[in-house]
Amino acid sequence: MLYWAAVFFIIAVIAAVLGFGGLVSASASIAQILFFIFLVLFVVSLIFGVVRRPGPPR
């Protein structure tokens, strides 16, 4: 689960650079929305990865 948290974080950073950096003015609002979506997914994945407990041995 921490792998997915890292993936979502990288996507959020890329979306932030495109959306808040003004590099692509036509799709800046879409990139800003994607930034917040993937930032939320990153936080949720990080929380689930940290609190996930290993199950009993089989």
N, C-alpha and C positions, 0 to 999 in steps of 0.2 A: 504494500500500500504506500510505503514511503517513496517508491519509484514513481508512482503516479503523481504524488505530491510534487516531486521535482519536475516532472513533465509539465504539469499545470502551471508551476511557477515560471518555468522558462517561456511558455506560451504567453503568460500574463505579462512578462517583461517585454517580449517582442511586441505585443499589442500596445503596451504603454509607450514604447519608443515610437511606434507608428502613429498612435492617436494623440499623444500629448506633445510629441516632438514637432508636429506640423510637417512631417516629411511628405505625407500623402493627404492633401487637403480634402479631396473628394471622399475618401473613406475614413476620415478622422473620427467621425461620430461612431461608425461601426467598430473601429479599433478600440475606442474608449469603452464601448459596451462590452466587447469581448474581453478587455482587460479586467473589468469588474467581475464578469462571469467566471473567468478562469482563476481570478484571485480567490473568489469564494470556493471554487472547486479545490484549489490548492489548500486552503485552510481546512476544509472538511476532510480531505484526504490525509492531511497531516494529523489532525485530531484522531481520526480512526486508526491511523498507523501507530500512534503513540499509545492509545488506550487499548489497543487490541492485545488481548492476553492469549498466550498459547494454550491450546486445549490440553486435556489430560492425555498422557501417553497411551498409545494403542497397543 
